[in-house]
Amino acid sequence: GTRMNRRKLIGGLAAATAASFVPVGSRRSAMAGQAADSTSSAVQAGPRNLITDVAGLKIGEASDAEVRTGVSIILPDSPAVAACDIRGGGPASRETDVLMQENLVQEVDGIILSGGSVYGLASADGVAAWMGARNRGFALREAPGVPPSPILPTACLYDLANGGDKAWSEQPPYRQLGIEAVEAAADTFELGTAGAGFGANSGGLKGGLGSASAISRDGMTVGALVAVNSLGSAVAPGSKQFWAAPWELDEEFGGLGTDELAAGPEDYGRAMRPRANTTLACVATDVALTRVELKRIAIMAQDGMGRALRPAHAPFDGDIVFALSTARREVNSSPLRAVLVTRLGALAADVLARAIARAIYEATPFTDAGVPAWRDL
């Protein structure tokens, strides 16, 4: 079948690049052993099945239950090369132009996902202040009394109409939530009704924050973090089965199978709610890549949204995918880099689809109002 042909193709690409990886620094022996052990097995989820399985990353999150909103930050241990791709028709973002290849700064200090629509962009103000106070950020040259400029691309989803208390007058909570999120950065974090996905809804169900990871046969790690607030649904009409089920690993979102994955041309299941939408994602890898290569991986990762949500990239969505490299693994110049990028992009799309399903699977409903959670179906 088609899926088997695709697996054969990716397997062939894996064989073509398997000998080219050189782990960086003290991880050389451990990663080389991992690669040797994994070459004969299929792709596996990482030990946490979180984006933090990518070495050199932490995630911070904070939320406000009364407002029904939250913030998540992807925090690399050191400045990291990044790129982004925007496919939705209604994005709310900040500093995404910085990520264009022709611009000066090639690395970011963090990537922020937030609720709050345009108000949520202030989350980056809080993180920037926190980093500046600790001398973290970009500077052409250090000078006494001159703070650095933290580079913090930010994207926000719309959760203003979810029943939370938004009567904040001139004091939206996002600057403080940004500070709380960066201070909470850790290897493990909550999924579901948490972080940037705290107030999210998705295709008539409670949305949320999801994450997943994969380790390739030769030891490359790819992870994804996503806040799902989509117009489209993650489940098939009249079913609890996830559109992402063909890519599920280890029953990570229930192991319900695929036998009910069917829909008519305009059968979307639960009522869609135009306007209150957007899915925000970041995919990351430990492989050292250029910004141009990461841009292609971000583009390819968008397919994960198309696999896991129906429909995706609507005019009402502000869908955006960031891609980031922690550069913990170097790759030799041969064979072609394009083969490497193809493999990583395909993995990123699969991992993002899984992370979207996990967000809905883990979400819990608000007690007093709002849409039902998947677990209530």
C-alpha positions, 0 to 999 in steps of 0.5 A: 500500500501507499504507507508501506511504500512511504516507509520503504522510501524513508528507510532508504533515505535512513540507510543513505545517511546513517553513517554520517553522524558525529555526536558533539562533545561529551555525548559522543560515546553515548550517542554512538552507542544509541545509534548502533543499538537503534539501526536495526529497529523502527523509529521509537518515542524518546524516554519522556515522549516530550520535546525535551528528549531533544538534548539542550531544551527545557519547557516552561509553562504558566497559566491563570485559571480565572482568566483561562489562559496561559503561556509556554516557552521553548528554552534552549540551553544556549542560543539556537538557530531557528526558522518558522513557517506560517500557514494560517490566515490570521496569525498573531506573532512577534519577531518572526521576521527576525527568522528570515535567512537574510537578516542579521541575527541567526539564533534565538534565545527562546520561542514563546507560545501564548494565549490571549491573541494580541494581548498575549504578545506581551508575554515576550516583554516579561521574558525579555526583561527576565533574560536581560536582567541576567545578561542573556540576549544578542549584543554586537559588543558588550558595554557597561550599562547596555543590556542585551536584546533577547531574541524571542519569536512569539505566536499567540492563539485566540482564547478570549471568548472561552468564558474566562475573566478577561476584565483586565482593563489596562493590566493583561496578565501576560507579561507576568505569565511570561516571567512565571513560565521562564522561571518554571523551565524544566525537562518535564511539564504538564500536557492538556489543559496547561501552558499556552493550551490552557484556554484552548478549544479544538473542533468543538472539544477542549483543546490543549498543550501536546508534545511528542518525540521520536528517535530515528534508527541512527539516533537523531532526535526530533520533538514537537510542542503544540498548543491546539486551538484549531478550527478543525477536529482531531477526531473523525466524525461520530468517533473517538478515534484520532486522525493521527492514529496511523502514526501513534506510538505505544498507545500514547493517545489511547490506542483506539486504532483506525477502523472508524477513520472516515468522513464525507467531503464536508462532514466535519463532525462537531460544530466548528467555531470560526474566529476562536482558532489557531494551532501553534507549534515548535519542532526541534532536533538535536542535529546541527542545521542551517536556518534554510534547512530548518525553514524546509523542516518547518514547511514539511512539519506543517503536514502534521497539522494536515494529518491530525486536524480536519480542516487545517490552515483555515482563514480563521487559523493563525497556524504557525510552526517554528523549527529549532536546532540545539546542534548537539549532533553534527553531520558530515557533508556527505551524502547530500544534506537534502536527504538529511533534511527530508528525513528530519522533515518527515519525522517532524510531521509525524511527531507533530501529528502525534503531539496534536492528538496527545493535546486533545487526549490529555485535555480536561474540561472546565468545571462550570462551562465550556466545550466537552473534553475528548475523555467525555465523549 
